[in-house]
Amino acid sequence: MSAQAQERTLRIGEVAARVGVTTRTIRYYEELGLLGAGSGRAKGAHRVYGEPDVARLEELNLLSAVTA
């Protein structure tokens, strides 16, 4: 199995709960181009995220708290 096939994917609600943000915040970051996880998905398909996306969201969340 390839490394990509072994990577666990998470849906938007799982990521939001893990990072401590709302699903709307994640969609907003995608709209701004700060998070590119949804860009490759087909219309109507579920958003899926990997560990790098979770790490990026945690970083964005931290930066948001620092600048507030």
C-alpha positions in Angstrom: 0.0 0.0 0.0 1.2 3.5 -0.8 1.7 6.1 1.9 -1.1 8.2 0.4 -3.5 5.3 0.7 -2.6 4.7 4.3 -3.3 8.4 5.3 -6.5 8.7 7.3 -8.9 11.2 5.9 -11.3 13.2 8.0 -14.6 14.9 7.1 -15.2 18.5 7.8 -17.1 18.0 11.1 -14.4 15.8 12.5 -11.7 18.3 11.7 -13.8 21.2 13.1 -14.3 19.3 16.4 -10.6 18.3 16.6 -9.3 21.8 15.9 -12.0 23.7 17.9 -13.4 25.8 15.0 -16.7 25.7 13.2 -17.3 24.1 9.8 -18.2 27.5 8.5 -14.7 28.8 9.5 -13.1 25.9 7.6 -15.2 26.8 4.5 -14.3 30.5 4.9 -10.6 29.7 5.0 -11.0 27.6 1.8 -12.8 30.6 0.2 -9.9 32.9 1.1 -7.3 30.4 -0.3 -5.8 29.8 3.1 -6.7 26.1 3.1 -6.8 24.2 -0.2 -8.4 20.9 0.9 -11.7 21.4 -0.9 -10.2 22.5 -4.2 -9.9 19.0 -5.8 -13.3 17.7 -4.9 -16.1 17.2 -7.3 -19.3 19.3 -6.9 -21.5 17.7 -4.3 -18.7 15.5 -2.9 -17.7 15.5 0.8 -14.8 17.6 1.8 -12.0 15.4 3.1 -8.9 16.4 5.0 -5.6 14.8 6.0 -3.1 15.5 8.8 -1.4 18.3 6.9 -4.8 20.1 6.7 -5.4 19.7 10.4 -1.9 21.1 11.1 -2.6 24.1 8.9 -5.9 24.8 10.6 -4.3 24.6 14.0 -1.7 27.1 12.8 -4.4 29.4 11.4 -6.4 29.1 14.6 -3.3 30.0 16.6 -2.5 33.0 14.4 -6.1 34.2 14.7 -5.9 34.1 18.5 -2.5 36.0 18.5 -3.8 38.8 16.3 -7.1 39.2 18.0 
